[in-house]
Amino acid sequence: MTSDSDPADAIRSGRATLGIELGSTRIKACLIGDDPTEVLAVGSHAWENEFVDRVWTYSLESVWSGLQAAFADLVADAERRHGVRPETFGAMGVSAMMHGYLAFDAAGELLVPFRTWRNTSTGPAAAELSELLGVNIPLRWSIAHLHQAVLDQEPHVPQLDSVTTLAGYVHWKLTGQNVLGVGDASGMFPIDSATNDYDAELVARYDALAAPTALPKTLVELLPEVLPAGRPAGTLTPEGAALLDPSGGLRPGAVLCPPEGDAGTGMVATNSVAPRTGNVSAGTSIFAMVVLEHPLASVHHELDLVTTPAGDPVAMVHCNNGASELAAWVGLFGRFAEASNPGGAVDSDAVFDVLFREALAGAPDAGGLLAYNHLAGEPIAGLAEGRPLVVRTPDSDFSLANFMRAQLYGVFGTLALGMRVLAGEGVELDRMFAHGGMFRTSGVAQRFLAGALAAPVSVAESASEGGAWGIAVLAAYVRAAEQEDVALDVFLDEHVFGGAVFETSEPDAADVAGFSAYLDRYSAGLAVERAAVDALTLEGPTR
Protein backbone atom coordinates (compact mmCIF):
# COMPACT_ATOMS: atom_id res chain seq x y z
CA MET A 1 0.00 0.00 0.00
CA THR A 2 1.24 3.48 -0.83
CA SER A 3 0.12 6.93 0.20
CA ASP A 4 0.94 10.47 -0.88
CA SER A 5 -0.26 12.01 2.39
CA ASP A 6 1.90 14.49 4.23
CA PRO A 7 3.31 12.90 7.45
CA ALA A 8 3.22 16.22 9.30
CA ASP A 9 -0.44 16.70 8.33
CA ALA A 10 -1.32 13.15 9.44
CA ILE A 11 0.24 13.85 12.86
CA ARG A 12 -1.18 17.36 13.21
CA SER A 13 -4.71 16.31 12.26
CA GLY A 14 -4.69 13.28 14.58
CA ARG A 15 -4.92 10.65 11.81
CA ALA A 16 -1.66 8.91 12.75
CA THR A 17 -1.86 5.62 14.65
CA LEU A 18 0.18 4.77 17.76
CA GLY A 19 1.36 1.34 18.83
CA ILE A 20 3.17 0.62 22.11
CA GLU A 21 4.69 -2.70 23.11
CA LEU A 22 6.23 -3.59 26.46
CA GLY A 23 8.86 -6.15 25.59
CA SER A 24 11.17 -7.99 27.94
CA THR A 25 14.08 -5.58 27.59
CA ARG A 26 12.62 -2.59 25.79
CA ILE A 27 9.39 -0.61 25.72
CA LYS A 28 8.88 0.64 22.18
CA ALA A 29 6.44 3.12 20.64
CA CYS A 30 5.75 3.28 16.91
CA LEU A 31 3.72 5.91 15.02
CA ILE A 32 2.37 5.04 11.57
CA GLY A 33 0.64 7.16 8.95
CA ASP A 34 -2.29 6.73 6.58
CA ASP A 35 -0.24 4.00 4.94
CA PRO A 36 0.34 1.40 7.69
CA THR A 37 3.79 0.64 6.31
CA GLU A 38 4.83 4.28 6.74
CA VAL A 39 6.63 4.62 10.09
CA LEU A 40 6.52 8.28 11.05
CA ALA A 41 8.32 8.18 14.41
CA VAL A 42 9.60 5.75 17.01
CA GLY A 43 10.51 5.92 20.68
CA SER A 44 11.94 3.44 23.13
CA HIS A 45 13.06 2.87 26.69
CA ALA A 46 15.30 0.07 27.97
CA TRP A 47 14.26 -1.82 31.09
CA GLU A 48 15.10 -5.11 32.78
CA ASN A 49 13.21 -7.64 34.82
CA GLU A 50 14.38 -8.30 38.37
CA PHE A 51 14.72 -11.59 40.23
CA VAL A 52 13.34 -10.68 43.65
CA ASP A 53 12.56 -13.33 46.29
CA ARG A 54 12.98 -15.95 43.55
CA VAL A 55 10.32 -14.27 41.37
CA TRP A 56 10.97 -12.68 37.96
CA THR A 57 9.11 -9.36 38.09
CA TYR A 58 8.81 -5.73 36.99
CA SER A 59 7.47 -3.08 39.35
CA LEU A 60 4.39 -1.13 38.27
CA GLU A 61 6.41 2.05 38.88
CA SER A 62 8.88 0.91 36.21
CA VAL A 63 5.98 0.10 33.87
CA TRP A 64 4.72 3.70 33.96
CA SER A 65 8.08 5.44 34.05
CA GLY A 66 9.13 3.30 31.08
CA LEU A 67 5.93 4.00 29.13
CA GLN A 68 6.28 7.72 29.76
CA ALA A 69 9.93 7.67 28.65
CA ALA A 70 9.15 5.74 25.46
CA PHE A 71 6.23 8.04 24.61
CA ALA A 72 8.32 11.16 25.25
CA ASP A 73 11.04 9.72 23.02
CA LEU A 74 8.49 9.17 20.24
CA VAL A 75 7.15 12.72 20.60
CA ALA A 76 10.69 14.10 20.35
CA ASP A 77 11.34 11.95 17.26
CA ALA A 78 8.13 13.21 15.59
CA GLU A 79 9.11 16.82 16.28
CA ARG A 80 12.64 16.19 15.02
CA ARG A 81 11.50 14.51 11.80
CA HIS A 82 8.33 16.43 10.96
CA GLY A 83 8.32 19.59 13.09
CA VAL A 84 5.03 18.76 14.78
CA ARG A 85 4.08 17.31 18.18
CA PRO A 86 1.41 14.57 18.31
CA GLU A 87 -1.53 15.64 20.46
CA THR A 88 -4.03 12.89 19.61
CA PHE A 89 -4.25 9.82 17.39
CA GLY A 90 -6.68 8.21 15.00
CA ALA A 91 -6.28 4.98 16.97
CA MET A 92 -3.97 3.42 19.54
CA GLY A 93 -2.98 -0.03 20.72
CA VAL A 94 -1.05 -1.61 23.58
CA SER A 95 0.79 -4.90 23.49
CA ALA A 96 3.05 -6.63 25.98
CA MET A 97 4.65 -9.87 27.06
CA MET A 98 1.99 -12.56 27.26
CA HIS A 99 0.92 -14.68 30.19
CA GLY A 100 2.00 -14.09 33.76
CA TYR A 101 -0.08 -12.93 36.68
CA LEU A 102 -1.26 -9.47 37.71
CA ALA A 103 -3.78 -9.79 40.55
CA PHE A 104 -5.86 -6.89 41.91
CA ASP A 105 -8.34 -6.33 44.72
CA ALA A 106 -11.66 -4.48 44.45
CA ALA A 107 -9.91 -1.13 44.97
CA GLY A 108 -7.61 -1.81 42.01
CA GLU A 109 -4.55 -2.36 44.21
CA LEU A 110 -1.91 -4.90 43.18
CA LEU A 111 -2.01 -7.78 45.66
CA VAL A 112 1.35 -9.44 44.91
CA PRO A 113 4.28 -8.42 42.70
CA PHE A 114 3.76 -9.02 38.98
CA ARG A 115 4.73 -12.62 38.16
CA THR A 116 6.01 -12.69 34.58
CA TRP A 117 5.94 -15.43 31.96
CA ARG A 118 9.51 -16.28 32.96
CA ASN A 119 8.56 -17.87 36.29
CA THR A 120 8.45 -21.66 36.41
CA SER A 121 7.08 -22.17 39.94
CA THR A 122 3.65 -23.39 38.85
CA GLY A 123 4.44 -27.05 38.12
CA PRO A 124 1.82 -28.68 40.42
CA ALA A 125 -0.94 -26.37 39.20
CA ALA A 126 -0.05 -26.79 35.52
CA ALA A 127 0.03 -30.58 35.85
CA GLU A 128 -3.33 -30.74 37.65
CA LEU A 129 -4.99 -28.38 35.18
CA SER A 130 -3.59 -30.14 32.12
CA GLU A 131 -5.15 -33.41 33.35
CA LEU A 132 -8.44 -31.77 34.36
CA LEU A 133 -8.92 -29.77 31.15
CA GLY A 134 -7.42 -32.23 28.66
CA VAL A 135 -5.20 -29.58 27.08
CA ASN A 136 -1.63 -28.55 27.80
CA ILE A 137 -1.52 -25.78 30.40
CA PRO A 138 2.00 -24.28 30.34
CA LEU A 139 3.72 -23.13 33.51
CA ARG A 140 3.61 -19.47 32.47
CA TRP A 141 -0.12 -19.25 31.70
CA SER A 142 -2.18 -16.99 33.95
CA ILE A 143 -4.50 -19.81 35.00
CA ALA A 144 -1.48 -21.83 36.19
CA HIS A 145 -0.30 -18.90 38.32
CA LEU A 146 -3.81 -18.37 39.69
CA HIS A 147 -4.33 -22.01 40.56
CA GLN A 148 -0.88 -22.33 42.11
CA ALA A 149 -1.76 -19.44 44.40
CA VAL A 150 -4.96 -21.29 45.30
CA LEU A 151 -3.08 -24.54 45.95
CA ASP A 152 -0.52 -22.72 48.11
CA GLN A 153 -3.33 -20.99 50.01
CA GLU A 154 -1.64 -17.63 49.48
CA PRO A 155 -3.11 -14.90 51.73
CA HIS A 156 -4.10 -12.70 48.80
CA VAL A 157 -6.45 -15.24 47.19
CA PRO A 158 -9.60 -14.32 49.21
CA GLN A 159 -9.10 -10.68 48.20
CA LEU A 160 -8.96 -11.32 44.46
CA ASP A 161 -11.23 -9.17 42.31
CA SER A 162 -9.51 -9.39 38.89
CA VAL A 163 -6.59 -11.04 37.13
CA THR A 164 -5.05 -9.80 33.90
CA THR A 165 -1.90 -9.64 31.78
CA LEU A 166 0.53 -6.75 31.44
CA ALA A 167 -1.11 -5.50 28.22
CA GLY A 168 -4.54 -5.82 29.83
CA TYR A 169 -3.39 -3.85 32.87
CA VAL A 170 -1.96 -0.95 30.85
CA HIS A 171 -5.06 -0.86 28.61
CA TRP A 172 -7.31 -0.84 31.69
CA LYS A 173 -5.47 2.14 33.14
CA LEU A 174 -5.58 4.03 29.84
CA THR A 175 -9.26 3.37 29.06
CA GLY A 176 -11.00 2.12 32.20
CA GLN A 177 -11.97 -1.03 30.23
CA ASN A 178 -11.01 -4.46 31.61
CA VAL A 179 -10.78 -6.25 28.26
CA LEU A 180 -8.23 -8.35 26.39
CA GLY A 181 -7.60 -9.31 22.80
CA VAL A 182 -8.41 -12.95 22.10
CA GLY A 183 -4.77 -13.79 21.31
CA ASP A 184 -3.54 -12.52 24.67
CA ALA A 185 -6.55 -14.05 26.45
CA SER A 186 -5.59 -17.45 24.99
CA GLY A 187 -2.50 -17.29 27.20
CA MET A 188 -4.70 -16.87 30.26
CA PHE A 189 -7.16 -19.72 29.73
CA PRO A 190 -8.09 -21.96 26.75
CA ILE A 191 -10.20 -20.28 24.08
CA ASP A 192 -13.03 -21.76 22.03
CA SER A 193 -12.33 -20.47 18.50
CA ALA A 194 -15.99 -21.03 17.56
CA THR A 195 -17.08 -18.38 20.07
CA ASN A 196 -13.88 -16.30 20.42
CA ASP A 197 -14.30 -16.57 24.18
CA TYR A 198 -13.02 -18.68 27.06
CA ASP A 199 -14.01 -22.33 26.55
CA ALA A 200 -17.28 -22.56 28.52
CA GLU A 201 -17.01 -26.28 29.26
CA LEU A 202 -13.46 -25.94 30.57
CA VAL A 203 -14.42 -22.86 32.61
CA ALA A 204 -17.15 -24.93 34.27
CA ARG A 205 -14.65 -27.67 35.10
CA TYR A 206 -12.33 -25.19 36.74
CA ASP A 207 -15.11 -23.50 38.69
CA ALA A 208 -16.13 -26.91 40.06
CA LEU A 209 -12.52 -27.62 41.06
CA ALA A 210 -12.13 -24.23 42.75
CA ALA A 211 -15.54 -24.18 44.47
CA PRO A 212 -14.28 -25.52 47.83
CA THR A 213 -11.31 -23.10 47.90
CA ALA A 214 -10.92 -19.51 49.09
CA LEU A 215 -11.30 -18.14 45.55
CA PRO A 216 -14.04 -15.49 45.96
CA LYS A 217 -15.30 -15.32 42.37
CA THR A 218 -15.98 -17.53 39.38
CA LEU A 219 -13.29 -17.64 36.71
CA VAL A 220 -15.18 -15.53 34.18
CA GLU A 221 -15.76 -12.88 36.87
CA LEU A 222 -12.00 -12.74 37.51
CA LEU A 223 -10.76 -12.67 33.90
CA PRO A 224 -10.99 -9.80 31.39
CA GLU A 225 -13.68 -9.68 28.71
CA VAL A 226 -12.41 -11.16 25.42
CA LEU A 227 -12.49 -9.17 22.15
CA PRO A 228 -11.34 -10.17 18.64
CA ALA A 229 -9.20 -7.94 16.42
CA GLY A 230 -11.12 -5.15 14.72
CA ARG A 231 -13.43 -4.40 17.64
CA PRO A 232 -13.12 -1.01 19.40
CA ALA A 233 -11.95 -1.52 22.99
CA GLY A 234 -12.59 1.85 24.63
CA THR A 235 -11.10 5.32 24.33
CA LEU A 236 -8.20 7.10 25.98
CA THR A 237 -9.52 8.77 29.14
CA PRO A 238 -8.20 12.03 30.61
CA GLU A 239 -6.62 9.99 33.41
CA GLY A 240 -5.04 7.63 30.87
CA ALA A 241 -3.67 10.51 28.80
CA ALA A 242 -2.07 12.00 31.91
CA LEU A 243 -0.53 8.64 32.81
CA LEU A 244 1.06 8.29 29.38
CA ASP A 245 2.06 11.94 29.00
CA PRO A 246 2.44 13.80 32.33
CA SER A 247 3.37 16.97 30.40
CA GLY A 248 -0.29 17.41 29.48
CA GLY A 249 0.32 17.56 25.73
CA LEU A 250 -1.72 14.43 24.93
CA ARG A 251 -5.49 14.89 24.55
CA PRO A 252 -7.95 12.10 25.48
CA GLY A 253 -10.42 10.54 23.08
CA ALA A 254 -8.40 8.24 20.79
CA VAL A 255 -10.00 4.83 20.20
CA LEU A 256 -7.97 1.80 21.29
CA CYS A 257 -7.89 -1.66 19.76
CA PRO A 258 -8.06 -4.73 22.02
CA PRO A 259 -4.76 -5.13 23.91
CA GLU A 260 -2.71 -8.01 22.56
CA GLY A 261 0.25 -10.16 23.47
CA ASP A 262 3.63 -10.05 21.79
CA ALA A 263 2.90 -13.37 20.05
CA GLY A 264 -0.14 -11.89 18.31
CA THR A 265 1.64 -8.71 17.26
CA GLY A 266 4.50 -10.81 15.93
CA MET A 267 2.03 -12.71 13.76
CA VAL A 268 0.63 -9.44 12.43
CA ALA A 269 4.10 -7.97 11.86
CA THR A 270 4.99 -10.96 9.69
CA ASN A 271 1.59 -11.47 7.98
CA SER A 272 1.26 -14.91 9.58
CA VAL A 273 -2.40 -15.07 10.59
CA ALA A 274 -3.74 -17.44 7.90
CA PRO A 275 -3.65 -21.28 8.05
CA ARG A 276 -0.37 -22.90 6.92
CA THR A 277 1.60 -19.78 7.82
CA GLY A 278 3.92 -19.35 10.77
CA ASN A 279 6.50 -17.08 12.31
CA VAL A 280 9.39 -17.08 14.72
CA SER A 281 9.88 -14.16 17.11
CA ALA A 282 13.29 -13.86 18.75
CA GLY A 283 13.98 -11.60 21.70
CA THR A 284 14.51 -12.33 25.39
CA SER A 285 12.31 -15.34 24.73
CA ILE A 286 11.91 -17.11 21.41
CA PHE A 287 8.75 -18.71 20.10
CA ALA A 288 7.22 -20.09 16.95
CA MET A 289 3.56 -19.66 16.02
CA VAL A 290 1.95 -21.94 13.41
CA VAL A 291 -1.67 -21.35 12.33
CA LEU A 292 -3.41 -24.73 12.22
CA GLU A 293 -5.66 -26.22 9.55
CA HIS A 294 -7.01 -28.90 11.89
CA PRO A 295 -6.79 -29.85 15.59
CA LEU A 296 -3.73 -31.69 16.83
CA ALA A 297 -4.13 -35.42 17.40
CA SER A 298 -2.49 -35.46 20.83
CA VAL A 299 -1.67 -33.25 23.79
CA HIS A 300 2.03 -32.30 23.96
CA HIS A 301 3.70 -30.43 26.79
CA GLU A 302 5.99 -28.79 24.22
CA LEU A 303 3.04 -27.18 22.37
CA ASP A 304 0.62 -24.49 23.56
CA LEU A 305 -2.74 -24.07 21.84
CA VAL A 306 -3.41 -20.34 21.51
CA THR A 307 -5.02 -18.14 18.85
CA THR A 308 -4.33 -15.39 16.35
CA PRO A 309 -5.67 -11.91 17.19
CA ALA A 310 -8.70 -12.91 15.07
CA GLY A 311 -9.27 -16.07 17.14
CA ASP A 312 -8.01 -18.79 14.78
CA PRO A 313 -6.24 -21.75 16.47
CA VAL A 314 -2.45 -21.70 16.65
CA ALA A 315 0.18 -24.14 17.88
CA MET A 316 2.86 -22.27 19.80
CA VAL A 317 6.35 -23.47 20.70
CA HIS A 318 7.42 -21.08 23.45
CA CYS A 319 10.92 -21.03 24.93
CA ASN A 320 11.68 -18.86 27.95
CA ASN A 321 15.22 -18.17 26.77
CA GLY A 322 16.03 -16.42 23.52
CA ALA A 323 18.81 -14.08 22.46
CA SER A 324 19.83 -12.58 25.83
CA GLU A 325 22.86 -14.84 26.32
CA LEU A 326 23.94 -14.26 22.72
CA ALA A 327 23.71 -10.50 23.31
CA ALA A 328 25.79 -10.84 26.48
CA TRP A 329 28.60 -12.53 24.56
CA VAL A 330 28.43 -9.89 21.81
CA GLY A 331 28.67 -7.25 24.53
CA LEU A 332 31.77 -8.94 25.92
CA PHE A 333 33.46 -8.94 22.51
CA GLY A 334 32.40 -5.32 22.04
CA ARG A 335 34.10 -4.40 25.29
CA PHE A 336 37.24 -6.21 24.10
CA ALA A 337 37.18 -4.09 20.95
CA GLU A 338 36.89 -0.92 23.05
CA ALA A 339 39.73 -1.99 25.34
CA SER A 340 41.89 -2.77 22.30
CA ASN A 341 41.38 0.72 20.94
CA PRO A 342 41.25 3.15 23.92
CA GLY A 343 39.14 6.18 23.15
CA GLY A 344 37.66 4.64 20.02
CA ALA A 345 33.89 4.35 19.74
CA VAL A 346 32.46 0.90 19.05
CA ASP A 347 29.00 0.64 17.51
CA SER A 348 27.09 -2.31 18.97
CA ASP A 349 25.31 -3.04 15.67
CA ALA A 350 28.71 -3.22 13.98
CA VAL A 351 29.92 -5.74 16.60
CA PHE A 352 26.85 -7.90 15.97
CA ASP A 353 27.45 -7.67 12.23
CA VAL A 354 31.12 -8.71 12.45
CA LEU A 355 30.47 -11.63 14.79
CA PHE A 356 27.41 -12.87 12.93
CA ARG A 357 29.29 -12.87 9.63
CA GLU A 358 32.19 -14.66 11.30
CA ALA A 359 29.71 -17.42 12.20
CA LEU A 360 29.15 -18.07 8.48
CA ALA A 361 32.73 -19.41 8.32
CA GLY A 362 32.03 -21.96 11.08
CA ALA A 363 31.57 -25.67 10.55
CA PRO A 364 27.97 -26.75 9.77
CA ASP A 365 27.79 -28.52 13.17
CA ALA A 366 29.60 -25.68 15.01
CA GLY A 367 32.76 -27.78 15.27
CA GLY A 368 31.56 -29.81 18.24
CA LEU A 369 30.78 -26.79 20.44
CA LEU A 370 27.51 -26.44 22.36
CA ALA A 371 25.93 -23.27 23.76
CA TYR A 372 23.06 -23.30 26.24
CA ASN A 373 21.24 -19.97 26.55
CA HIS A 374 19.26 -20.89 29.65
CA LEU A 375 19.22 -17.87 31.93
CA ALA A 376 15.84 -18.97 33.28
CA GLY A 377 14.00 -22.27 33.55
CA GLU A 378 13.00 -23.99 30.30
CA PRO A 379 10.00 -26.37 30.49
CA ILE A 380 10.53 -27.88 27.04
CA ALA A 381 14.03 -28.90 28.11
CA GLY A 382 12.83 -30.06 31.54
CA LEU A 383 14.65 -27.29 33.43
CA ALA A 384 13.15 -25.56 36.46
CA GLU A 385 16.03 -23.06 36.44
CA GLY A 386 18.70 -22.07 33.96
CA ARG A 387 22.51 -21.91 33.94
CA PRO A 388 24.10 -20.50 30.77
CA LEU A 389 26.85 -22.81 29.56
CA VAL A 390 29.38 -23.23 26.78
CA VAL A 391 30.40 -26.89 26.48
CA ARG A 392 32.99 -28.56 24.30
CA THR A 393 34.96 -31.76 24.18
CA PRO A 394 38.76 -31.88 23.85
CA ASP A 395 38.48 -32.81 20.18
CA SER A 396 36.19 -29.89 19.27
CA ASP A 397 37.34 -27.17 16.88
CA PHE A 398 37.41 -24.13 19.18
CA SER A 399 37.43 -21.12 16.84
CA LEU A 400 35.64 -17.80 16.92
CA ALA A 401 33.57 -18.83 13.90
CA ASN A 402 32.43 -22.07 15.53
CA PHE A 403 31.85 -20.32 18.85
CA MET A 404 29.54 -17.76 17.26
CA ARG A 405 27.73 -20.38 15.19
CA ALA A 406 27.18 -22.41 18.37
CA GLN A 407 25.77 -19.32 20.10
CA LEU A 408 23.34 -18.68 17.23
CA TYR A 409 22.39 -22.36 17.10
CA GLY A 410 21.89 -22.22 20.87
CA VAL A 411 19.19 -19.56 20.46
CA PHE A 412 17.26 -22.00 18.24
CA GLY A 413 18.08 -25.20 20.15
CA THR A 414 15.08 -25.59 22.48
CA LEU A 415 12.77 -24.17 19.81
CA ALA A 416 13.89 -26.89 17.40
CA LEU A 417 13.07 -29.58 19.98
CA GLY A 418 9.50 -28.30 20.08
CA MET A 419 9.25 -27.97 16.31
CA ARG A 420 10.22 -31.63 15.97
CA VAL A 421 7.10 -32.49 17.95
CA LEU A 422 4.95 -30.30 15.68
CA ALA A 423 6.42 -31.96 12.59
CA GLY A 424 5.47 -35.32 14.11
CA GLU A 425 1.83 -34.14 14.09
CA GLY A 426 2.03 -33.74 10.31
CA VAL A 427 1.65 -29.96 10.42
CA GLU A 428 2.77 -28.38 7.15
CA LEU A 429 3.80 -24.80 6.37
CA ASP A 430 3.65 -22.79 3.18
CA ARG A 431 5.82 -20.03 4.62
CA MET A 432 7.73 -19.18 7.79
CA PHE A 433 8.57 -15.60 8.71
CA ALA A 434 10.97 -14.32 11.32
CA HIS A 435 11.30 -11.05 13.18
CA GLY A 436 13.36 -9.61 16.00
CA GLY A 437 16.59 -7.69 16.37
CA MET A 438 18.87 -10.66 15.71
CA PHE A 439 17.59 -10.79 12.12
CA ARG A 440 18.84 -7.26 11.33
CA THR A 441 22.17 -8.63 10.08
CA SER A 442 21.13 -9.76 6.63
CA GLY A 443 21.48 -13.39 5.66
CA VAL A 444 22.88 -14.87 8.88
CA ALA A 445 20.37 -15.67 11.65
CA GLN A 446 17.61 -16.41 9.14
CA ARG A 447 19.92 -18.74 7.22
CA PHE A 448 20.70 -20.70 10.38
CA LEU A 449 17.02 -20.74 11.34
CA ALA A 450 16.18 -22.11 7.89
CA GLY A 451 18.70 -24.87 8.54
CA ALA A 452 17.24 -25.54 11.99
CA LEU A 453 13.67 -25.78 10.65
CA ALA A 454 14.58 -27.32 7.28
CA ALA A 455 12.20 -24.78 5.74
CA PRO A 456 12.46 -21.41 3.94
CA VAL A 457 12.55 -18.44 6.31
CA SER A 458 11.60 -14.92 5.19
CA VAL A 459 12.30 -11.60 6.86
CA ALA A 460 10.38 -8.45 5.91
CA GLU A 461 11.85 -4.97 5.79
CA SER A 462 9.48 -4.02 8.65
CA ALA A 463 10.67 -6.89 10.85
CA SER A 464 13.00 -4.77 12.97
CA GLU A 465 10.05 -2.57 14.09
CA GLY A 466 8.48 -5.72 15.53
CA GLY A 467 5.51 -5.79 17.85
CA ALA A 468 5.11 -2.04 18.34
CA TRP A 469 4.46 -1.76 14.62
CA GLY A 470 2.25 -4.87 14.76
CA ILE A 471 -0.04 -3.42 17.42
CA ALA A 472 -0.16 -0.11 15.52
CA VAL A 473 -1.38 -2.09 12.49
CA LEU A 474 -4.04 -3.78 14.67
CA ALA A 475 -5.14 -0.32 15.82
CA ALA A 476 -5.38 0.80 12.18
CA TYR A 477 -7.44 -2.33 11.48
CA VAL A 478 -10.12 -1.07 13.91
CA ARG A 479 -10.63 1.98 11.70
CA ALA A 480 -10.63 -0.16 8.54
CA ALA A 481 -13.16 -2.62 10.02
CA GLU A 482 -15.49 0.29 10.84
CA GLN A 483 -15.53 1.25 7.17
CA GLU A 484 -15.80 -2.21 5.61
CA ASP A 485 -16.31 -5.81 6.74
CA VAL A 486 -12.83 -7.12 6.03
CA ALA A 487 -11.10 -10.11 7.64
CA LEU A 488 -7.75 -9.53 9.32
CA ASP A 489 -5.79 -11.71 6.89
CA VAL A 490 -7.36 -9.92 3.92
CA PHE A 491 -6.63 -6.52 5.46
CA LEU A 492 -2.98 -7.49 5.94
CA ASP A 493 -2.65 -8.92 2.42
CA GLU A 494 -4.32 -6.02 0.65
CA HIS A 495 -3.58 -2.95 2.78
CA VAL A 496 -0.29 -3.69 4.52
CA PHE A 497 1.84 -6.32 2.83
CA GLY A 498 0.76 -5.92 -0.80
CA GLY A 499 4.05 -4.27 -1.76
CA ALA A 500 6.22 -5.72 1.00
CA VAL A 501 9.76 -6.80 0.22
CA PHE A 502 10.98 -10.04 1.82
CA GLU A 503 14.42 -11.56 2.03
CA THR A 504 14.12 -15.35 1.95
CA SER A 505 16.73 -17.89 2.99
CA GLU A 506 16.25 -21.36 1.57
CA PRO A 507 17.56 -24.18 3.78
CA ASP A 508 21.12 -25.13 2.86
CA ALA A 509 21.62 -28.91 2.86
CA ALA A 510 24.89 -28.66 4.80
CA ASP A 511 23.27 -26.38 7.39
CA VAL A 512 20.31 -28.76 7.80
CA ALA A 513 22.59 -31.75 8.36
CA GLY A 514 24.94 -29.75 10.57
CA PHE A 515 22.18 -28.38 12.78
CA SER A 516 20.63 -31.85 13.09
CA ALA A 517 23.96 -33.16 14.39
CA TYR A 518 24.25 -30.17 16.71
CA LEU A 519 20.73 -30.75 18.05
CA ASP A 520 21.43 -34.42 18.78
CA ARG A 521 24.46 -33.43 20.86
CA TYR A 522 22.48 -30.55 22.37
CA SER A 523 19.78 -32.99 23.55
CA ALA A 524 22.36 -35.34 25.06
CA GLY A 525 24.18 -32.42 26.70
CA LEU A 526 21.06 -31.28 28.55
CA ALA A 527 22.20 -33.69 31.26
CA VAL A 528 25.15 -31.33 31.83
CA GLU A 529 22.77 -28.38 32.08
CA ARG A 530 20.62 -30.19 34.64
CA ALA A 531 23.70 -31.06 36.69
CA ALA A 532 24.74 -27.39 36.64
CA VAL A 533 21.33 -26.35 37.98
CA ASP A 534 21.69 -28.86 40.82
CA ALA A 535 25.29 -27.95 41.63
CA LEU A 536 25.30 -24.17 41.24
CA THR A 537 22.73 -22.41 43.40
CA LEU A 538 21.63 -18.82 42.91
CA GLU A 539 22.62 -16.42 45.67
CA GLY A 540 20.51 -13.32 46.20
CA PRO A 541 18.55 -11.11 43.77
CA THR A 542 19.84 -10.97 40.21
CA ARG A 543 18.81 -9.39 36.96
Stockholm file with secondary structure:
# STOCKHOLM 1.0

chainA/1-543         MTSDSDPADAIRSGRATLGIELGSTRIKACLIGDDPTEVLAVGSHAWENEFVDRVWTYSLESVWSGLQAAFADLVADAERRHGVRPETFGAMGVSAMMHGYLAFDAAGELLVPFRTWRNTSTGPAAAELSELLGVNIPLRWSIAHLHQAVLDQEPHVPQLDSVTTLAGYVHWKLTGQNVLGVGDASGMFPIDSATNDYDAELVARYDALAAPTALPKTLVELLPEVLPAGRPAGTLTPEGAALLDPSGGLRPGAVLCPPEGDAGTGMVATNSVAPRTGNVSAGTSIFAMVVLEHPLASVHHELDLVTTPAGDPVAMVHCNNGASELAAWVGLFGRFAEASNPGGAVDSDAVFDVLFREALAGAPDAGGLLAYNHLAGEPIAGLAEGRPLVVRTPDSDFSLANFMRAQLYGVFGTLALGMRVLAGEGVELDRMFAHGGMFRTSGVAQRFLAGALAAPVSVAESASEGGAWGIAVLAAYVRAAEQEDVALDVFLDEHVFGGAVFETSEPDAADVAGFSAYLDRYSAGLAVERAAVDALTLEGPTR
#=GR chainA/1-543 SS CCCCCCHHHHHHTTCCEEEEEECSSEEEEEEECSSTTCEEEEEEEECCCEEETTEEECCHHHHHHHHHHHHHHHHHHHHHHHSCCCCCCSEEEEEECCSCBEEECTTSCBCSCCBCTTCCCCHHHHHHHHHHHSSCCCTTSHHHHHHHHHHTTCTTGGGCCEEECHHHHHHHHHHSCCEEEHHHHTTTSCEETTTTEECHHHHHHHHHHHTTSSCCSCHHHHSCEEECTTSCCCBCCHHHHHHHCTTSCCCSCCBBCCCEEHHHHHHHHTTCCSTTEEEEEESSSEEEEEECSSCCSSCCTTCEEEECTTCCEEEEEEESCCSHHHHHHHHHHHHHHHHHSTTCCCCHHHHHHHHHHHHTTSCTTGGGCEEECCSSCBGGGTBSSCCCEEECCTTSCCCHHHHHHHHHHHHHHHHHHHHHHHHHTTCCCSEEEEESGGGCSTTTHHHHHHHHHTSCEEEEGGGGGHHHHHHHHHHHHHHHHHHSCCCHHHHIIIIISTTCCEEEECCCHHHHHHHHHHHHHHHHHHHHHHHHHHHSCCCSCBC
#=GC SS_cons         CCCCCCHHHHHHTTCCEEEEEECSSEEEEEEECSSTTCEEEEEEEECCCEEETTEEECCHHHHHHHHHHHHHHHHHHHHHHHSCCCCCCSEEEEEECCSCBEEECTTSCBCSCCBCTTCCCCHHHHHHHHHHHSSCCCTTSHHHHHHHHHHTTCTTGGGCCEEECHHHHHHHHHHSCCEEEHHHHTTTSCEETTTTEECHHHHHHHHHHHTTSSCCSCHHHHSCEEECTTSCCCBCCHHHHHHHCTTSCCCSCCBBCCCEEHHHHHHHHTTCCSTTEEEEEESSSEEEEEECSSCCSSCCTTCEEEECTTCCEEEEEEESCCSHHHHHHHHHHHHHHHHHSTTCCCCHHHHHHHHHHHHTTSCTTGGGCEEECCSSCBGGGTBSSCCCEEECCTTSCCCHHHHHHHHHHHHHHHHHHHHHHHHHTTCCCSEEEEESGGGCSTTTHHHHHHHHHTSCEEEEGGGGGHHHHHHHHHHHHHHHHHHSCCCHHHHIIIIISTTCCEEEECCCHHHHHHHHHHHHHHHHHHHHHHHHHHHSCCCSCBC
//
